[in-house]
């Protein structure tokens, strides 16, 4: 068990309690069961069959004033295949103190899905022909094919020439497990042997971060050319469509590009279009790539391929399909959509097997999502934008394609907080498709809270932030940034108006992998500043690479504070890469910062100059101005280095290679004993509340 998981278990203190089945005595009750009848009355004896019918019944009752105590929609055990997004709007709202609750019946497993079932009998064995000849010899006789046209599935448009993942290819599930698109190599990556032509960098029309017109991106759209090793690509039929997913320049940006040509004699691949950053050696490690959705690479059980032109599904099954539950998700839309609704609660439901998000919430108030499971979703678990006072609590999110929770709300112009809360939620393996910038938690806006969450196992970051005055507390984060570089578990950057954020009482462990450039646990990037890291514990976090990275790293920014933290066995605790006056002027004068600092908000006027007085004069800095980050009252145990570059420290730091008086350092119990010398060496040092960090409920992975 990792340190992060162990501390999450230690935190189980019985303070968590969900009111499952607890409703107001005056709540109107409706029942839904998969074998019910929408022509029924919605009673326990005559349940409805669909959520849509129950929603409409609530809506009708509300119009007649028959919901003085709110409503309860009881979902009985079973699988509900939604034909489209279930939409809830203002007319579906409850009232404050009398919500509309959609909840699983006590003890029932309720599954909401968009994946349509496919009978095992629809799959036929391939026996000869052109398709069979394209297969790897080991796969011949093993692959089954289903005609999606005959099954009533719409055709899927071919993927674009260049895109961030996920692919638009429908997702296939067998007995609740996501099958794998046929790919090469089966595990890991191929690497570029030699870059022949970098290609141009794609001009996407975005606002430039440079005021120099010479740095404008070209209009030419020329794909890169590179050499590969081995002979495998010679088998691929470019005319059928070949897409490569890769890290083409940096280890913090992955996407897919279509192939224009393969030259087996020279072992060269030409990409069809320009890439965002070109095919370049932007980070030290070799450039990585892999081919996806190729019939020629359907070479092991559990893999599938979809011929989008013919609308045919090919699968090498892991088991007898006659005895399996096979389902295909095709619609790129959320399972449930809430817009301008209030006082609705979702409780105890499983959202799974869908091409879109599990739940999309827009401009809602007092919506609660409690004790739900989100898994096997191609995109995120939950997207929440706007509104106020919404709450996500006690949920499990895993095996999602592009992240966990995207949560935004609050007015940045006025610095009005939204007050959304994400708590006691377990998020893991949340970047199945898009490997970078698919965070477990993304916050935007003003004044939102993430607390007591457990996050682990991802190739890139866990938490990304845009906005002001957010609070992150009592979270446990481990084993992220495991396949990326120039990255961190917590990332925020390139907008100095976003400040006032606080990270306190969090545990970070075993963050990052040494790929050469450097990575961190907390990363304030590209001039970012004005945030506080207080009373966090960092265990084996970050890698300096060949530069100035540290466990907490500031790139260009200033005004960040690290106070009362504990760093254990970190290679370098504090890192900084300061900018000189010329670089600061270049960023301030560039269109990107002019837009972000003066148009999106105005940092030269209240409320910004009142809330953040350090911004006064920011747009006209004095030459040679001090741009420091502050570190006070910190404990460094067994760290290779304390800091690089511009961190202002004082004599209240305690640096030691020995056990400073932990309860049990060998067992990774890093609570300090009452007689620890730390308290004498660091006046005012406050013990970290490690026993309170992490989930306040059992650590569980439902359905496994």
C-alpha positions as CSV (number, residue, x, y, z in Angstrom):
1,X,0.0,0.0,0.0
2,X,1.4,3.4,-1.0
3,X,1.8,6.2,1.6
4,X,-1.2,8.1,0.0
5,X,-3.5,5.1,0.2
6,X,-2.4,4.3,3.8
7,X,-3.1,7.8,5.0
8,X,-6.5,7.7,3.3
9,X,-7.3,4.6,5.3
10,X,-6.0,6.2,8.5
11,X,-8.4,9.1,8.0
12,X,-11.5,6.9,8.3
13,X,-13.0,8.4,11.4
14,X,-16.7,7.7,11.0
15,X,-17.5,11.4,10.3
16,X,-18.8,10.5,6.9
17,X,-22.5,9.8,6.6
18,X,-24.8,9.7,3.6
19,X,-28.5,10.0,4.1
20,X,-29.3,7.2,1.8
21,X,-33.1,6.7,1.8
22,X,-33.6,9.6,4.2
23,X,-36.2,12.0,2.7
24,X,-38.7,14.5,4.1
25,X,-41.9,13.0,5.3
26,X,-43.8,15.1,2.9
27,X,-41.8,14.1,-0.2
28,X,-43.8,12.8,-3.1
29,X,-42.4,9.3,-4.1
30,X,-42.2,7.9,-7.6
31,X,-40.8,4.5,-8.5
32,X,-38.8,3.4,-11.6
33,X,-37.8,-0.2,-12.6
34,X,-36.3,-1.4,-15.8
35,X,-39.3,-3.8,-16.3
36,X,-41.8,-1.2,-15.4
37,X,-44.3,0.6,-17.7
38,X,-44.4,4.3,-18.5
39,X,-48.1,4.0,-18.7
40,X,-48.2,3.1,-15.0
41,X,-48.8,5.4,-12.1
42,X,-45.2,5.4,-10.8
43,X,-46.2,3.7,-7.5
44,X,-44.2,0.8,-6.1
45,X,-46.9,-1.5,-7.5
46,X,-46.9,0.2,-10.9
47,X,-43.4,1.6,-11.4
48,X,-42.4,3.6,-14.5
49,X,-39.8,2.1,-16.9
50,X,-37.7,5.2,-17.6
51,X,-36.1,8.2,-15.9
52,X,-37.7,10.5,-18.5
53,X,-41.2,9.4,-17.5
54,X,-40.4,9.9,-13.8
55,X,-38.9,13.4,-14.5
56,X,-42.1,14.3,-16.4
57,X,-44.2,13.1,-13.5
58,X,-42.3,15.3,-11.1
59,X,-42.6,18.2,-13.5
60,X,-46.4,17.7,-13.7
61,X,-46.8,17.4,-10.0
62,X,-44.8,20.6,-9.4
63,X,-47.1,22.5,-11.8
64,X,-50.1,21.6,-9.7
65,X,-48.3,22.5,-6.4
66,X,-48.3,18.9,-5.3
67,X,-44.6,18.9,-4.1
68,X,-44.6,20.8,-0.8
69,X,-41.9,18.5,0.6
70,X,-40.0,17.9,-2.6
71,X,-40.0,14.6,-4.5
72,X,-38.2,11.3,-4.4
73,X,-37.6,9.2,-7.5
74,X,-36.6,5.7,-6.4
75,X,-34.6,3.8,-9.0
76,X,-34.8,0.0,-8.5
77,X,-32.0,-2.4,-9.4
78,X,-31.1,-2.8,-13.0
79,X,-29.6,-1.3,-16.1
80,X,-31.2,1.8,-17.7
81,X,-30.1,2.4,-21.3
82,X,-30.6,6.1,-22.0
83,X,-31.6,6.8,-25.6
84,X,-30.3,10.4,-25.3
85,X,-29.2,12.7,-22.6
86,X,-31.7,12.9,-19.7
87,X,-32.2,16.7,-19.5
88,X,-33.3,18.5,-16.3
89,X,-34.0,22.2,-16.5
90,X,-35.5,24.9,-14.3
91,X,-39.0,23.4,-14.4
92,X,-37.5,20.2,-12.9
93,X,-36.1,22.0,-9.8
94,X,-37.0,21.3,-6.2
95,X,-36.9,24.0,-3.6
96,X,-34.4,24.9,-0.9
97,X,-35.1,22.4,1.9
98,X,-37.4,20.4,-0.3
99,X,-35.2,19.0,-3.1
100,X,-36.1,16.6,-5.9
101,X,-34.0,13.4,-5.3
102,X,-33.1,10.7,-7.8
103,X,-31.7,7.8,-5.7
104,X,-31.0,4.1,-5.9
105,X,-33.4,2.1,-3.8
106,X,-31.7,0.8,-0.6
107,X,-29.2,-1.9,-1.4
108,X,-29.9,-1.7,-5.2
109,X,-27.3,-1.4,-7.9
110,X,-28.5,1.1,-10.5
111,X,-26.6,1.5,-13.7
112,X,-27.2,4.4,-16.1
113,X,-25.6,3.8,-19.5
114,X,-25.6,5.0,-23.1
115,X,-24.1,1.8,-24.6
116,X,-26.5,-0.2,-26.7
117,X,-26.3,-4.0,-26.3
118,X,-25.1,-6.2,-29.1
119,X,-26.2,-9.9,-29.1
120,X,-23.4,-12.4,-29.3
121,X,-25.1,-14.0,-32.3
122,X,-24.3,-10.8,-34.3
123,X,-20.6,-11.6,-34.4
124,X,-19.5,-13.9,-37.2
125,X,-16.1,-15.6,-37.6
126,X,-13.9,-14.1,-40.4
127,X,-13.2,-16.9,-42.8
128,X,-10.8,-15.9,-45.6
129,X,-11.1,-12.8,-47.8
130,X,-9.3,-9.5,-47.9
131,X,-10.0,-8.6,-44.3
132,X,-8.7,-11.9,-43.0
133,X,-5.5,-11.4,-45.1
134,X,-4.8,-8.1,-43.4
135,X,-4.8,-9.7,-40.0
136,X,-1.7,-10.8,-38.1
137,X,-1.3,-14.5,-38.7
138,X,-1.9,-15.2,-35.0
139,X,-5.3,-13.5,-35.2
140,X,-6.6,-15.4,-38.2
141,X,-9.5,-17.6,-37.1
142,X,-9.9,-15.7,-33.8
143,X,-11.5,-12.5,-34.9
144,X,-15.3,-12.0,-35.1
145,X,-17.1,-9.3,-37.1
146,X,-20.5,-7.6,-36.6
147,X,-22.3,-5.5,-39.2
148,X,-23.2,-2.3,-37.3
149,X,-25.5,-1.2,-40.2
150,X,-27.6,-4.3,-39.8
151,X,-27.8,-3.6,-36.0
152,X,-29.0,-0.1,-36.5
153,X,-25.9,1.8,-35.4
154,X,-25.2,5.0,-37.3
155,X,-22.0,5.5,-39.2
156,X,-19.1,7.1,-37.4
157,X,-17.4,9.9,-39.2
158,X,-13.7,9.3,-39.8
159,X,-11.3,11.0,-37.3
160,X,-9.9,14.4,-38.2
161,X,-6.4,14.7,-39.5
162,X,-5.1,16.1,-36.2
163,X,-6.9,16.1,-32.8
164,X,-6.5,15.6,-29.1
165,X,-7.7,12.3,-27.9
166,X,-10.1,10.6,-27.4
167,X,-10.7,9.2,-30.9
168,X,-14.3,9.5,-32.3
169,X,-14.3,5.7,-32.6
170,X,-17.2,4.1,-30.6
171,X,-16.2,2.4,-27.3
172,X,-16.8,-1.3,-26.9
173,X,-17.5,-2.9,-23.5
174,X,-17.7,-6.6,-22.7
175,X,-19.0,-7.6,-19.2
176,X,-18.3,-4.0,-18.0
177,X,-14.7,-3.9,-19.2
178,X,-13.5,-1.4,-21.9
179,X,-12.0,-3.2,-24.8
180,X,-8.8,-1.8,-26.4
181,X,-8.6,-0.3,-29.9
182,X,-6.2,-2.4,-31.9
183,X,-2.8,-0.7,-31.7
184,X,0.9,-1.0,-32.2
185,X,2.9,-1.6,-30.1
186,X,0.6,-3.4,-27.8
187,X,2.4,-2.1,-24.7
188,X,4.3,1.1,-24.4
189,X,5.5,3.2,-27.3
190,X,7.6,3.2,-30.5
191,X,10.2,5.9,-30.6
192,X,11.3,8.2,-33.5
193,X,14.7,7.1,-34.8
194,X,15.4,10.3,-36.6
195,X,13.5,13.5,-37.4
196,X,13.9,14.2,-41.1
197,X,11.6,17.2,-41.4
198,X,10.1,19.0,-38.3
199,X,7.2,20.2,-40.4
200,X,5.5,23.5,-39.7
201,X,3.8,24.4,-36.5
202,X,0.0,24.5,-36.8
203,X,-1.5,28.0,-36.8
204,X,-4.6,27.5,-34.7
205,X,-5.5,31.2,-34.4
206,X,-4.9,31.3,-30.7
207,X,-3.7,34.6,-29.0
208,X,0.1,34.8,-29.0
209,X,2.2,35.0,-25.9
210,X,4.8,37.0,-27.9
211,X,4.7,40.6,-29.0
212,X,7.3,39.8,-31.7
213,X,5.6,39.4,-35.2
214,X,8.5,37.3,-36.3
215,X,7.3,34.6,-33.9
216,X,3.9,34.4,-35.5
217,X,3.0,30.9,-36.7
218,X,3.2,30.2,-40.4
219,X,0.2,29.6,-42.6
220,X,1.8,26.7,-44.4
221,X,0.5,23.3,-43.3
222,X,3.3,20.8,-43.7
223,X,3.4,17.6,-41.8
224,X,6.6,16.3,-40.3
225,X,8.7,13.4,-41.5
226,X,10.6,10.9,-39.3
227,X,12.4,7.6,-39.5
228,X,11.2,4.6,-37.6
229,X,12.9,1.3,-36.5
230,X,11.8,-2.1,-37.6
231,X,9.4,-3.1,-40.4
232,X,6.0,-3.2,-38.7
233,X,4.6,-0.1,-40.4
234,X,5.1,-1.6,-43.9
235,X,2.0,-3.7,-43.3
236,X,-0.3,-0.7,-42.8
237,X,-2.6,0.5,-45.5
238,X,-2.4,4.3,-45.6
239,X,-5.3,4.5,-48.0
240,X,-7.5,2.9,-45.3
241,X,-6.5,5.6,-42.8
242,X,-3.7,5.4,-40.4
243,X,-3.5,7.6,-37.3
244,X,-0.6,7.9,-34.9
245,X,-1.0,9.0,-31.3
246,X,2.2,10.5,-29.8
247,X,4.2,13.0,-27.9
248,X,5.5,14.8,-31.0
249,X,7.5,17.6,-29.3
250,X,6.9,17.9,-25.6
251,X,6.2,15.3,-22.9
252,X,3.3,17.4,-21.7
253,X,1.3,17.4,-24.9
254,X,-0.1,14.3,-26.7
255,X,-2.3,14.1,-29.7
256,X,-3.0,12.2,-32.9
257,X,-2.0,12.9,-36.4
258,X,-3.0,11.2,-39.7
259,X,-0.3,9.6,-41.8
260,X,0.1,10.8,-45.4
261,X,2.7,8.2,-46.6
262,X,4.8,5.3,-45.4
263,X,8.1,4.6,-47.2
264,X,9.2,1.1,-46.2
265,X,12.4,1.3,-48.1
266,X,13.7,4.3,-46.1
267,X,11.6,3.4,-43.1
268,X,10.0,6.9,-43.1
269,X,6.6,8.2,-42.1
270,X,5.2,11.5,-43.4
271,X,2.4,13.1,-41.4
272,X,-0.5,14.6,-43.3
273,X,-0.8,17.9,-41.5
274,X,1.2,20.2,-39.4
275,X,1.4,19.6,-35.6
276,X,0.7,22.1,-32.9
277,X,4.4,22.3,-32.0
278,X,5.9,20.5,-35.0
279,X,7.9,17.2,-34.8
280,X,10.7,18.3,-32.6
281,X,12.9,17.3,-29.6
282,X,11.2,19.7,-27.2
283,X,12.1,17.6,-24.1
284,X,15.2,15.3,-23.5
285,X,13.5,11.9,-23.7
286,X,12.9,10.2,-27.1
287,X,9.8,11.2,-29.0
288,X,7.1,8.6,-28.5
289,X,4.3,7.4,-30.8
290,X,1.9,4.5,-31.4
291,X,-0.6,3.5,-34.1
292,X,-4.3,3.2,-33.2
293,X,-7.4,1.5,-34.7
294,X,-5.7,-0.7,-37.4
295,X,-7.1,-4.0,-38.5
296,X,-3.6,-5.2,-39.1
297,X,-2.8,-4.7,-35.4
298,X,-5.8,-6.6,-34.1
299,X,-3.5,-9.3,-32.7
300,X,-4.6,-10.2,-29.2
301,X,-7.7,-11.0,-27.2
302,X,-9.6,-8.0,-25.9
303,X,-8.7,-5.8,-28.9
304,X,-11.2,-4.4,-31.5
305,X,-11.2,-2.4,-34.7
306,X,-14.0,-0.4,-36.3
307,X,-14.0,0.2,-40.1
308,X,-15.8,3.5,-40.1
309,X,-16.3,3.5,-43.9
310,X,-18.0,0.1,-43.9
311,X,-19.5,0.5,-40.3
312,X,-18.2,-2.9,-39.3
313,X,-16.9,-4.0,-35.8
314,X,-14.1,-6.5,-35.5
315,X,-13.3,-8.1,-32.1
316,X,-10.9,-10.8,-30.9
317,X,-13.1,-11.9,-27.9
318,X,-11.7,-12.9,-24.6
319,X,-14.6,-15.3,-24.0
320,X,-17.7,-16.9,-25.5
321,X,-19.8,-13.9,-26.7
322,X,-22.9,-16.0,-26.3
323,X,-22.5,-15.8,-22.6
324,X,-21.2,-12.2,-22.4
325,X,-22.8,-8.7,-22.1
326,X,-21.6,-6.8,-25.1
327,X,-22.4,-3.1,-25.5
328,X,-21.2,-0.3,-27.9
329,X,-21.4,3.4,-27.0
330,X,-21.7,5.8,-29.9
331,X,-23.2,9.1,-28.8
332,X,-20.9,11.8,-27.7
333,X,-23.2,13.4,-25.2
334,X,-23.5,13.3,-21.4
335,X,-25.8,10.8,-19.7
336,X,-27.5,13.5,-17.7
337,X,-27.6,17.2,-18.5
338,X,-28.8,19.8,-15.9
339,X,-29.3,23.4,-17.0
340,X,-30.5,26.3,-14.8
341,X,-31.9,23.8,-12.3
342,X,-31.9,24.1,-8.5
343,X,-32.2,21.8,-5.5
344,X,-31.8,18.4,-7.3
345,X,-29.9,15.5,-5.7
346,X,-28.5,12.4,-7.4
347,X,-27.6,9.6,-5.0
348,X,-26.2,6.1,-5.2
349,X,-26.2,5.8,-9.1
350,X,-23.6,4.3,-11.4
351,X,-22.8,6.3,-14.5
352,X,-21.0,4.1,-17.0
353,X,-20.3,3.1,-20.6
354,X,-20.8,6.3,-22.5
355,X,-19.0,8.4,-25.1
356,X,-19.5,11.7,-23.4
357,X,-19.4,13.0,-19.8
358,X,-21.3,11.2,-17.1
359,X,-23.0,14.4,-15.9
360,X,-23.0,17.9,-17.2
361,X,-24.2,20.7,-14.9
362,X,-24.6,24.3,-16.2
363,X,-25.7,27.4,-14.2
364,X,-27.3,25.3,-11.5
365,X,-27.7,26.0,-7.7
366,X,-27.7,23.6,-4.8
367,X,-27.3,20.5,-6.9
368,X,-25.9,17.6,-4.9
369,X,-24.2,14.5,-6.4
370,X,-23.7,12.0,-3.6
371,X,-22.3,8.5,-3.4
372,X,-22.3,7.9,-7.1
373,X,-19.9,5.9,-9.3
374,X,-18.5,7.2,-12.6
375,X,-16.5,4.7,-14.7
376,X,-15.8,3.6,-18.2
377,X,-16.7,7.1,-19.6
378,X,-14.9,8.3,-22.7
379,X,-14.7,11.9,-21.4
380,X,-15.1,13.2,-17.8
381,X,-17.1,12.0,-14.9
382,X,-18.6,15.5,-14.2
383,X,-18.5,18.9,-15.9
384,X,-19.9,21.7,-13.9
385,X,-19.9,25.3,-15.1
386,X,-21.4,28.4,-13.5
387,X,-24.1,28.4,-10.8
388,X,-23.4,28.4,-7.1
389,X,-23.4,26.2,-4.0
390,X,-23.3,22.8,-5.8
391,X,-21.7,19.8,-4.1
392,X,-20.1,16.6,-5.2
393,X,-19.5,14.2,-2.3
394,X,-18.5,10.6,-1.6
395,X,-18.2,9.6,-5.2
396,X,-15.9,7.1,-7.0
397,X,-14.5,8.0,-10.4
398,X,-12.2,5.8,-12.4
399,X,-11.3,4.6,-15.9
400,X,-12.4,7.8,-17.5
401,X,-11.0,9.1,-20.7
402,X,-10.3,12.8,-20.2
403,X,-10.4,13.5,-16.5
404,X,-12.5,13.5,-13.4
405,X,-14.2,16.7,-12.5
406,X,-14.2,20.0,-14.4
407,X,-15.6,22.5,-12.0
408,X,-16.1,26.2,-12.7
409,X,-18.1,28.9,-11.1
410,X,-17.8,32.4,-9.7
411,X,-17.3,35.8,-11.3
412,X,-13.7,36.7,-11.9
413,X,-14.4,40.3,-12.8
414,X,-16.0,40.9,-9.4
415,X,-14.2,38.1,-7.5
416,X,-17.6,36.7,-6.4
417,X,-17.2,33.1,-5.2
418,X,-19.3,30.2,-6.4
419,X,-18.9,28.1,-3.3
420,X,-18.9,24.8,-5.1
421,X,-17.5,21.8,-3.1
422,X,-15.9,18.6,-4.1
423,X,-15.2,16.3,-1.2
424,X,-14.6,12.7,-0.1
425,X,-14.3,11.6,-3.7
426,X,-11.9,8.9,-4.9
427,X,-10.5,9.6,-8.4
428,X,-8.0,7.2,-10.1
429,X,-7.0,6.2,-13.6
430,X,-8.7,9.2,-15.0
431,X,-6.6,9.8,-18.2
432,X,-7.3,6.6,-20.2
433,X,-7.5,8.4,-23.6
434,X,-6.1,11.9,-23.3
435,X,-2.8,11.4,-21.4
436,X,-2.1,15.1,-20.6
437,X,-4.1,17.9,-19.3
438,X,-6.9,15.5,-18.3
439,X,-6.9,16.3,-14.6
440,X,-8.7,14.5,-11.8
441,X,-9.8,18.0,-10.7
442,X,-9.8,21.2,-12.8
443,X,-11.0,24.3,-11.1
444,X,-11.8,27.6,-12.7
445,X,-13.6,30.8,-11.6
446,X,-13.6,31.9,-8.0
447,X,-14.0,30.5,-4.5
448,X,-14.4,26.8,-4.9
449,X,-13.3,24.0,-2.5
450,X,-11.7,20.6,-2.9
451,X,-11.2,18.7,0.3
452,X,-10.7,15.2,1.6
453,X,-10.3,13.6,-1.8
454,X,-8.0,10.7,-2.8
455,X,-6.4,10.9,-6.2
456,X,-3.9,8.5,-7.7
457,X,-2.5,6.8,-10.8
458,X,-2.2,9.0,-13.9
459,X,0.3,9.8,-16.6
460,X,0.1,13.6,-16.0
461,X,-1.3,16.1,-13.5
462,X,-3.9,15.5,-10.8
463,X,-5.1,19.1,-10.2
464,X,-5.1,22.0,-12.6
465,X,-6.3,25.5,-11.6
466,X,-7.5,28.7,-13.3
467,X,-9.0,31.4,-11.2
468,X,-8.9,32.9,-7.8
469,X,-9.4,32.2,-4.1
470,X,-9.8,28.4,-4.5
471,X,-9.1,26.2,-1.5
472,X,-7.5,22.7,-1.7
473,X,-7.3,21.0,1.7
474,X,-6.9,17.6,3.3
475,X,-6.4,15.9,-0.1
476,X,-4.1,12.9,-0.7
477,X,-2.4,12.7,-4.1
478,X,0.0,10.0,-5.2
479,X,1.6,8.3,-8.3
480,X,0.7,10.9,-10.9
481,X,2.9,12.5,-13.6
482,X,4.2,9.0,-14.2
483,X,4.5,9.2,-18.0
484,X,5.1,12.9,-18.6
485,X,7.7,15.6,-18.1
486,X,7.8,19.4,-17.3
487,X,4.7,18.6,-15.3
488,X,3.4,18.5,-11.8
489,X,0.6,17.0,-9.7
490,X,-0.8,20.5,-9.1
491,X,-0.4,22.9,-12.0
492,X,-1.3,26.6,-12.4
493,X,0.2,29.1,-14.8
494,X,0.4,31.8,-17.4
495,X,-2.1,34.2,-15.8
496,X,-0.9,36.4,-12.9
497,X,-4.4,37.6,-12.3
498,X,-5.3,34.2,-11.0
499,X,-4.1,34.3,-7.4
500,X,-5.2,34.0,-3.8
501,X,-5.4,30.2,-4.0
502,X,-4.5,28.1,-0.9
503,X,-3.2,24.6,-0.7
504,X,-3.2,23.5,3.0
505,X,-3.1,20.2,4.8
506,X,-2.5,18.0,1.7
507,X,-0.3,14.9,1.3
508,X,1.7,14.4,-1.9
509,X,3.7,11.2,-2.4
510,X,5.7,9.5,-5.1
511,X,5.1,12.1,-7.8
512,X,6.8,12.1,-11.2
513,X,9.2,10.1,-13.2
514,X,12.7,11.0,-14.2
515,X,12.5,11.8,-18.0
516,X,15.2,14.4,-18.1
517,X,13.5,17.9,-18.1
518,X,12.1,17.9,-14.6
519,X,8.8,17.6,-12.7
520,X,7.3,18.7,-9.5
521,X,4.5,18.2,-7.0
522,X,3.3,21.9,-7.2
523,X,4.1,24.0,-10.3
524,X,3.5,27.7,-10.6
525,X,4.3,28.2,-14.3
526,X,5.0,31.1,-16.7
527,X,4.9,34.0,-14.3
528,X,2.3,32.6,-11.9
529,X,2.2,34.1,-8.4
530,X,0.2,35.0,-5.3
531,X,-0.6,31.6,-4.0
532,X,0.0,29.9,-0.6
533,X,1.2,26.3,0.2
534,X,0.7,25.8,3.9
535,X,1.3,22.7,6.1
536,X,1.6,20.2,3.2
537,X,3.7,17.0,3.4
538,X,5.8,16.0,0.3
539,X,7.3,12.5,0.2
540,X,9.6,11.5,-2.7
541,X,8.1,14.1,-5.0
542,X,9.5,15.6,-8.2
543,X,12.7,15.3,-10.1
544,X,15.1,18.3,-10.8
545,X,16.1,16.9,-14.2
546,X,18.9,18.9,-15.7
547,X,17.4,22.2,-14.7
548,X,16.1,24.1,-11.7
549,X,12.9,22.0,-10.9
550,X,12.0,21.4,-7.3
551,X,9.2,19.7,-5.4
552,X,7.5,23.1,-5.3
553,X,8.6,24.9,-8.5
554,X,8.1,28.5,-9.6
555,X,8.8,29.3,-13.3
556,X,9.1,33.0,-13.6
557,X,6.5,33.8,-11.0
558,X,6.9,35.5,-7.6
559,X,4.9,36.1,-4.5
560,X,4.2,32.4,-3.8
561,X,4.7,31.3,-0.2
562,X,5.6,27.9,1.2
563,X,5.1,27.8,5.0
564,X,5.1,25.1,7.6
565,X,5.6,22.2,5.1
566,X,7.5,18.9,5.5
567,X,9.7,17.6,2.6
568,X,10.9,14.0,3.0
569,X,13.4,12.4,0.6
570,X,12.8,14.8,-2.2
571,X,15.7,15.4,-4.6
572,X,15.3,19.1,-4.4
573,X,12.6,20.7,-2.3
574,X,12.2,24.2,-3.7
575,X,12.9,25.1,-7.3
576,X,12.8,28.4,-9.2
577,X,13.6,29.6,-12.7
578,X,13.3,33.4,-12.4
579,X,12.8,35.7,-15.4
580,X,14.8,38.8,-16.0
581,X,13.4,42.2,-16.8
582,X,13.4,41.7,-20.5
583,X,11.4,38.5,-20.4
584,X,8.9,40.0,-18.0
585,X,8.4,43.0,-20.3
586,X,7.9,40.6,-23.3
587,X,5.2,38.8,-21.5
588,X,3.5,41.9,-20.2
589,X,3.5,43.5,-23.7
590,X,2.3,40.3,-25.5
591,X,-1.3,40.0,-26.7
592,X,-2.0,37.1,-24.4
593,X,-1.3,38.9,-21.1
594,X,-2.8,42.1,-22.4
595,X,-6.1,40.2,-22.9
596,X,-5.9,38.2,-19.7
597,X,-4.8,41.0,-17.3
598,X,-6.7,44.0,-18.8
599,X,-9.7,42.7,-20.7
600,X,-10.9,39.4,-19.1
601,X,-10.3,41.2,-15.8
602,X,-8.6,44.5,-15.0
603,X,-5.8,44.0,-12.4
604,X,-5.2,47.8,-12.4
605,X,-8.5,48.5,-10.8
606,X,-10.6,47.3,-7.8
607,X,-11.5,44.7,-6.8
608,X,-8.1,43.4,-7.8
609,X,-6.0,46.1,-6.4
610,X,-8.0,45.8,-3.1
611,X,-7.9,42.0,-2.8
612,X,-4.3,41.8,-4.1
613,X,-2.5,45.1,-3.4
614,X,0.7,43.5,-4.7
615,X,-0.7,43.9,-8.3
616,X,-0.5,47.7,-8.0
617,X,2.1,48.7,-10.6
618,X,2.3,45.2,-12.0
619,X,1.9,46.3,-15.6
620,X,4.8,48.8,-15.3
621,X,7.5,47.1,-13.2
622,X,10.6,49.0,-12.1
623,X,13.9,47.8,-13.6
624,X,15.6,45.4,-11.3
625,X,12.5,44.8,-9.2
626,X,12.7,41.9,-6.7
627,X,10.6,39.0,-7.8
628,X,11.0,36.5,-4.9
629,X,9.1,33.5,-3.6
630,X,9.0,33.0,0.2
631,X,9.8,29.8,2.2
632,X,9.4,29.9,6.0
633,X,9.2,27.4,8.9
634,X,9.8,24.3,6.7
635,X,11.2,20.9,7.6
636,X,13.5,19.1,5.1
637,X,14.4,15.5,5.8
638,X,16.8,13.5,3.7
639,X,16.5,15.9,0.7
640,X,19.3,16.1,-1.8
641,X,19.0,19.9,-2.0
642,X,16.9,22.5,-0.3
643,X,16.5,25.1,-3.1
644,X,17.5,26.5,-6.5
645,X,17.6,30.2,-7.4
646,X,15.1,32.8,-6.1
647,X,13.6,31.5,-2.9
648,X,13.9,33.7,0.1
649,X,14.4,31.6,3.2
650,X,15.4,32.4,6.7
651,X,16.9,30.6,9.7
652,X,13.6,29.0,10.7
653,X,14.2,26.2,8.2
654,X,15.3,22.8,9.7
655,X,17.4,20.7,7.4
656,X,18.4,17.2,8.5
657,X,19.4,13.8,7.1
658,X,18.2,12.1,10.3
659,X,14.8,11.1,11.6
660,X,13.5,14.3,13.2
661,X,11.2,12.5,15.7
662,X,8.6,11.0,13.5
663,X,6.3,8.4,15.2
664,X,7.6,5.7,12.9
665,X,9.7,6.8,9.9
666,X,10.3,3.2,8.7
667,X,6.6,2.6,8.5
668,X,6.0,6.0,7.0
669,X,4.1,7.4,9.9
670,X,5.3,10.9,9.6
671,X,3.4,12.4,12.5
672,X,5.8,14.2,14.8
673,X,6.2,13.1,18.4
674,X,5.5,15.6,21.1
675,X,9.2,15.8,22.1
676,X,10.5,16.1,18.5
677,X,13.3,18.6,18.2
678,X,11.5,20.2,15.3
679,X,9.4,22.3,17.6
680,X,12.5,23.8,19.2
681,X,14.3,24.3,15.9
682,X,11.4,25.9,14.1
683,X,9.6,28.3,16.5
684,X,5.8,28.3,15.8
685,X,5.9,25.2,13.7
686,X,2.4,23.5,13.8
687,X,2.1,19.7,13.6
688,X,0.5,18.6,10.3
689,X,-2.9,17.0,10.8
690,X,-2.0,13.8,8.8
691,X,-4.7,11.7,10.4
692,X,-7.3,14.1,8.9
693,X,-6.0,13.9,5.4
694,X,-7.8,11.9,2.7
695,X,-11.2,10.3,2.6
696,X,-13.6,10.4,5.5
697,X,-15.3,7.2,4.3
698,X,-14.2,3.7,3.3
699,X,-11.8,3.4,0.4
700,X,-13.7,1.4,-2.2
701,X,-13.9,0.6,-5.8
702,X,-17.5,-0.4,-6.4
703,X,-18.2,-3.0,-9.0
704,X,-14.8,-4.6,-9.0
